[in-house]
Amino acid sequence: MRRPARWVLLLFMKVSIASLLLLFFFTLPSSAEADPTPQPWPPQFHSLMFQNFSGSLSIIDLWYDWPNGRNFNIIRSQLGGLLYDLEWNNGTSYFYDLQKKTCKTIHFGVGILRRNWLENATYLGVQAVDNFTCNVWTKADFIWYYEDVASKRPVHWTFFDGMSLHIMTFELGRVLPDRKWQAPSYCFNQNKTGQKLQLLENVSSRGMLSLVKENL
């Protein structure tokens, strides 16, 4: 019986080596998965949030309405009254008290938070917060954002100044009736001179979400 030619043996060896390399390549463990990214906010939602800022407690009734370019925070301080923070995408925010019939206006340089405002946030891993297993991100050293791994709903936010928000409800698609979005008439008949600095301090002390948009 004739031995196969040397070139046949070499070809067989090359094919065998190539086959082994292909097998090795396809059986290698896949590279590390990309870090998870925060779920963009839905176009419209309603949320009740419990706020703690250095022991000062309040409940925030948040209505987010991206299609109509508006955002509404109704803040009730502990054993206190209601402060309304009505924000529009043209950068105008109205802060008013219906009982005291007072109103102040701020013109921010930006509109309401975008749906993807957490884009490019830094992923910090998984933590247990408020009895939920959460993915955690931070952005601009300003906010730490906790999102439930299972449902992708926000659970908890912490800010650089120690203020924290616990998300109690998160209702997708809920919309506040249009008539509720109208600021009172006395908001449009005031002298705005010298009010901006005072309001920014008030916003910070109450943890208004409108302050976030100037820092992200």
N, C-alpha and C positions, 0 to 999 in steps of 0.2 A: 504494500500500500504506500503510495507516494505521500510524502509530507507536504502540507500546504506551503505555498510560497511564502517567503519572509514578508513580502508586502501585505499578504493576506493577514498574517499574524499581527503586523503593526496596525493595520486598519481595524482589526478586531479589538486590539488593545485601546486604540483611540476612541472607538465607539463605546467601549465599556467604561473608560474613564469619563467620557462625556455624559454617559447615562448616569454614572454615580454623582457627578457634579450637579446634574439637573435634579436628581433625587434629593441631594443634600440641600440644594437651593430651595426647593418647594417644601421641604420639611423643617426648614429653619423656623424658630418661633418668630412671630411677627414683631415688629418694633413696637415700642411703647405707644399706647393709645394716646391720642391728643387729649389735652385737658378739656374737661367739659366747659361749656360756655353758658352764661346766664340766659334764661328764657326771656325773649323780648316781652315787654308788657303787651297785654291785649289792647286792641283799639279803644275799648271802653270797659271800665270795671268800677266796682264800688268796694271799699275796704274800710273796716273799723280797726283802728290801731290804738294801742295803749302806749303812752309816752312817759318816760321817766327821764327827767333832766336834773341831776343833782338833787333828787328827792322831791322836785316839783312835778306833780303828776297831772296828766290830762288825757282825754280821749279825743282822737282825731277821726272825724268822719270824712273820708276821702272819696271824691268822685273824679275819675279821670276820663276825659272825653277827647281823644286825639282827633277824630274826624272833624269835630267842630272847633278844634283849637282852643280848648278850655280845660281848666283844672280847678277844683274847689276843695279847700280844706276848711272844715267847720270844727273849731277847737273848743272843747269844754274843759276848763280848768277845774281842779278838784274843789268842790264846794264854791265854785265861782260861776261866772256867766259864760256866754258864748262869744267867741271872736270868729268872724268870717274872713277867710282869705280867698278871694276870687281872682284867679289868674287867667290871662288871655295870651294867645300866641303872638300878639303884637308887642309883648313885653310889659304890658300894663297889669298891675296888681292892685286890687282894692282891699283894704283892711277896715272892716267896719263892725260896729256894735249896734244892733238894732234897738236894744233897750236904752242905751245912752244916747243914741242917735249921733254917734261920732263916726267919722270916716277919714282915712288917710290913703293917699295914693302914692305908689312907687312905679317908676318906669325903669325896668331892668333892661339890660342890653340884649337879652335873649328871651325867647318865649318859654312855653312850658317844656317839661322834660320830654325828650323824644322817646319813642317806644324802645329804641335800642341804646338808651343812654349809658348802659353798662358795657357797651362794646369796648373791647381791648382792656377790660379789667384784668387784674392779676389774680390768677387762681391760687388759693392757699390750701386746698385740700378739703377733707371731710371732717366735720365736727358735729357733736351732739348739742343741740340748742333747743330749749323749750320742749324737750321730749321728742324732737324730730332729728333725724339724721340729715344733715344739710351739707351741700356744697357751699364753699365760702369763697368770695372774691373781695378784693379791695380795689379802689380806684382813687388816684390822685392823693393818696394818704388822707382822704377826706371821709370816705364811707367804707364800712365793711358790710357786705350784703350776704345774707344767709338764705338759701333756697332749698326747700325740701327735695331730697333726691328722688323720691318716688313720684310726687305729684307735680314737681316743677313750680310750685307756688312759693312766693316769698314768705318767710317765717319771721325774720328778725333783721333789723338794721341797727348798726352802731356808728356813731359819728365821731370825728376827731376830738370833739370837746366833751365826750363822755355821754352825750345824749343818746338814748336808745329807744327804739320803736319795736313793739311786739305786734305782729300782724294777727288780729283775732279772727277776722273774716276776709275772704277774697272772692268776690262774686263777679264772674266774667259776664260781660254783656249788660250789666245793670246801668241804666242811664237816668240821671236826674231830669225831671221835666223842665222844659225850656223856661218856664216862668220863674223857676227858682234861681236862674243864673243872672237875673237882673240886679245890679247893685242899686241901692236906694238913691233917690234923686239928689240928696244932699252930698253925695260923693262927687257930684259934678259942679258944686258951687262952693269951692273952698280955695283958700290960698295955700298952694303947695310949697311955698318958699320955706326952706330950712327944715323940712319934714323928713327928708330922706335918711339922714344919719340916725335920727330918733327911731324911725321905723326899722332900719336894719338891725339895731340893737334889740328891738322888741321881737323881730323875726327870729334872731338867733336864740334868744332866751326861751322861746316857745318851740324851737325846733321846726320851723316852717320848711316844707319841702321846696318852697320857692328859692331858698338860699342855696340849695344844692346845685341848681342849674347855673349859678355863677361860678361854681368851683369845678365843674366837670366839662 
